[in-house]
Amino acid sequence: MLVKKFFPNEDPIGHHFGTNGPGSSTNYEIVGVVADAKYNNPREPVHPMYCRPMTQMNTTLKDRSAITGESRSLFPNSITILFAGDAAGLEPVVRHTLANINPNLTVLDFKSLDYQVAGNFNQERLITRLTTLFGLLALVVASVGLCGITAYSVARRTSEIGLRMALGANRGDVVALVLRGASLQVGIGLVIGIPVALLGGHFMASQLCGVRTYDPLTLAGAVAMLSAFAGIAGFIPARRAASIEPMNALRTE
């Protein structure tokens, strides 16, 4: 990001820059460029950043506060270790190696990079689990409700179904008749629910990190799952309706 901002459309290698106002533009020389990265908060945009060796002191500073800040900025707050092999026995080796280099170096904490990255998404993970739980609960309640409404509709149309079967309708026709009514209710729910889902994703944009508010695959998967559960919920009373005996149904008031 620093190169994109200050050295656009040119090779930055060999250029100099400074960080302490006028007269410091030659303090540092660019010897390499790395990809943009987020080191603290993944929700924030990428900021211009540069890296330098810990032993490279800026000796051009005159102000006492600037000199103090320069020395504090080189404090080794964290060290990244690249290794190959099993990480289970890495911590004792690292502690022993650092102690051999300098006994005054104290390792306060030892965590993997995956663990630290995952810690930045605890809020998103909690929201995901809660929305998944409530989504599954809503899916079950909607399926049970659709099954109950369809069963009630079948009970009220028992005489009609018996008359249709007496006039030549087969069991497949009865199942299709009941499923059409259930599908109509599902269609109305999707027409209302899809715009509401898109609007909800827009309002939740601040809670999402690296995820678009509109994901066609996720939306299509949700529609397919809802349709499958609705089909199962509607098929149960439809199958029961198809098993009605026409003569018994005609006698039903």
C-alpha positions in Angstrom: 0.0 0.0 0.0 2.9 2.4 0.7 4.3 1.8 -2.8 0.9 2.2 -4.4 0.4 5.5 -2.6 3.8 7.2 -2.9 5.5 5.4 -5.9 2.7 4.6 -8.4 3.5 3.4 -11.8 7.3 3.1 -11.1 9.8 0.7 -9.7 10.2 1.6 -6.0 13.5 -0.3 -5.5 16.3 2.1 -4.7 14.0 5.0 -3.8 14.4 6.7 -0.4 11.8 8.0 2.1 11.6 9.3 5.6 9.2 9.4 8.5 10.1 12.5 10.5 9.1 15.5 8.4 11.2 17.6 6.0 14.8 16.8 5.8 14.3 13.1 6.5 13.4 11.9 3.1 16.6 9.9 2.7 16.5 8.0 6.0 15.5 4.7 4.5 16.0 3.0 1.2 13.5 0.6 -0.3 15.2 -2.8 -1.0 12.1 -4.9 -1.4 8.3 -4.9 -1.7 5.9 -7.3 0.0 2.2 -7.9 -0.5 -0.4 -5.9 1.5 -1.3 -7.4 4.8 -3.4 -6.7 7.9 -1.5 -7.1 11.2 -4.1 -5.9 13.8 -7.7 -5.5 12.9 -8.9 -7.4 9.8 -12.0 -5.2 9.6 -10.0 -2.1 8.9 -8.6 -1.3 5.5 -4.9 -1.9 4.6 -2.7 0.9 5.8 0.7 2.0 4.3 3.4 0.2 6.2 7.2 -0.4 6.0 9.5 -2.9 7.7 13.1 -2.5 8.7 15.8 -4.4 10.6 15.7 -4.2 14.4 19.3 -3.1 14.5 18.8 -0.2 12.1 18.6 2.9 14.3 17.7 6.3 12.9 20.7 8.4 14.0 19.5 11.7 12.4 16.9 12.4 15.1 17.4 15.5 17.3 14.3 15.8 19.4 14.5 13.8 22.7 11.0 12.5 22.5 11.6 11.3 18.9 14.8 9.5 20.0 12.8 7.8 22.9 10.1 6.8 20.5 12.7 5.4 18.1 14.2 3.2 20.8 10.8 1.9 22.0 9.7 1.1 18.5 12.5 -1.4 18.2 11.4 -3.4 21.2 10.8 -7.0 20.2 7.2 -7.3 21.2 6.6 -10.4 19.1 8.7 -12.8 17.0 7.4 -14.8 14.0 9.0 -18.2 13.6 8.8 -20.2 10.4 9.3 -23.9 10.9 8.8 -27.3 9.3 7.5 -30.3 11.1 5.3 -30.9 14.1 4.6 -27.9 16.3 3.9 -29.9 19.4 7.5 -29.8 20.7 8.5 -26.5 19.2 7.9 -24.3 22.3 10.7 -25.9 24.5 13.1 -25.6 21.6 12.3 -21.9 21.0 12.6 -21.1 24.7 16.0 -22.9 24.9 17.3 -21.3 21.8 16.4 -17.7 22.9 17.9 -18.4 26.3 21.2 -19.4 24.7 21.1 -16.1 22.6 20.3 -13.9 25.6 19.2 -15.1 29.0 17.3 -11.9 29.6 14.9 -12.7 26.8 11.6 -13.8 28.3 8.9 -15.6 26.4 5.6 -14.6 27.9 3.3 -16.3 25.4 3.6 -18.8 22.7 0.8 -19.1 20.1 0.4 -20.3 16.6 -0.4 -17.8 13.8 -3.7 -19.7 13.1 -4.7 -19.3 16.8 -4.1 -15.6 16.7 -5.8 -15.0 13.4 -8.8 -17.0 14.6 -9.0 -14.8 17.7 -9.8 -11.8 15.6 -13.0 -13.5 14.4 -14.6 -14.5 17.7 -17.4 -12.1 17.2 -18.1 -13.2 13.6 -18.0 -16.9 14.8 -20.5 -16.2 17.5 -22.8 -14.4 15.2 -22.5 -17.3 12.7 -23.4 -19.9 15.3 -26.3 -18.0 16.6 -27.7 -17.3 13.1 -27.3 -20.9 12.2 -29.1 -22.1 15.3 -32.0 -19.7 14.8 -32.1 -20.5 11.1 -32.4 -24.2 11.8 -35.0 -23.5 14.5 -37.0 -21.4 12.0 -36.7 -24.1 9.4 -38.1 -26.7 11.7 -40.9 -24.5 12.9 -41.8 -23.5 9.3 -41.8 -27.2 8.2 -44.0 -28.3 11.1 -46.3 -25.4 10.4 -46.6 -26.2 6.7 -47.2 -29.8 7.5 -50.0 -28.9 10.0 -51.6 -26.4 7.6 -51.5 -28.9 4.7 -52.9 -31.7 6.9 -55.7 -29.4 8.1 -56.5 -28.5 4.4 -56.6 -32.2 3.5 -59.0 -32.9 6.4 -61.3 -30.2 5.2 -61.2 -31.4 1.6 -61.7 -35.1 2.4 -65.1 -35.2 0.6 -63.6 -33.4 -2.4 -60.7 -35.8 -2.6 -63.0 -38.8 -2.3 -65.2 -37.4 -5.1 -62.2 -36.8 -7.3 -61.0 -40.4 -6.7 -64.4 -41.8 -7.4 -64.5 -39.9 -10.7 -61.2 -41.5 -11.8 -58.4 -39.5 -10.1 -55.5 -41.8 -9.1 -53.3 -41.4 -6.1 -50.6 -39.5 -8.0 -53.2 -36.9 -9.0 -54.2 -36.5 -5.3 -50.6 -36.1 -4.2 -50.0 -33.5 -6.9 -53.1 -31.6 -5.9 -52.0 -31.4 -2.3 -48.4 -30.5 -3.1 -49.6 -27.7 -5.4 -51.3 -26.0 -2.5 -48.1 -26.5 -0.3 -45.9 -25.2 -3.1 -48.0 -22.1 -3.5 -47.4 -21.2 0.2 -43.7 -21.9 -0.2 -43.6 -19.7 -3.3 -45.3 -16.8 -1.4 -42.8 -17.2 1.4 -39.8 -17.1 -1.0 -41.1 -14.0 -2.7 -41.3 -12.2 0.6 -38.2 -13.9 2.2 -35.6 -13.4 -0.5 -35.8 -9.5 -0.6 -35.9 -9.5 3.2 -32.7 -11.7 3.3 -31.0 -9.3 0.9 -32.0 -6.3 2.9 -30.8 -8.0 6.1 -27.4 -8.8 4.5 -27.1 -5.1 3.6 -27.7 -4.0 7.2 -25.3 -6.6 8.6 -22.4 -5.5 6.3 -20.6 -4.0 9.3 -20.6 -7.4 11.0 -19.1 -9.3 8.1 -15.4 -9.5 7.2 -14.3 -10.7 3.8 -17.9 -11.7 3.0 -20.2 -10.1 0.5 -23.6 -9.0 1.6 -25.0 -10.8 -1.5 -23.8 -14.4 -2.2 -25.8 -16.1 -5.0 -24.5 -19.6 -4.0 -25.5 -19.2 -0.4 -28.9 -17.8 -1.3 -29.5 -20.6 -3.9 -28.5 -23.2 -1.3 -30.9 -21.7 1.3 -33.8 -21.7 -1.3 -33.0 -25.3 -2.2 -32.9 -26.5 1.4 -36.1 -24.7 2.2 -37.8 -26.2 -0.8 -36.6 -29.7 0.1 -37.9 -29.4 3.7 -41.2 -27.9 2.4 -41.5 -30.8 -0.1 -41.1 -33.3 2.7 -43.5 -31.4 5.0 -46.1 -31.3 2.2 -45.6 -34.9 1.0 -46.5 -36.4 4.4 -50.2 -35.2 4.4 -50.4 -35.6 0.6 -49.5 -39.3 1.0 -52.1 -39.6 3.7 -54.7 -38.0 1.5 -53.8 -40.4 -1.4 -54.6 -43.3 0.9 -58.2 -42.2 1.6 -60.8 -44.7 0.5 -63.3 -42.9 -1.8 -66.4 -44.5 -0.3 -65.4 -43.5 3.2 -64.5 -40.0 2.1 -67.9 -39.5 0.4 -69.6 -40.3 3.7 -67.5 -37.7 5.6 -69.5 -34.6 6.4 
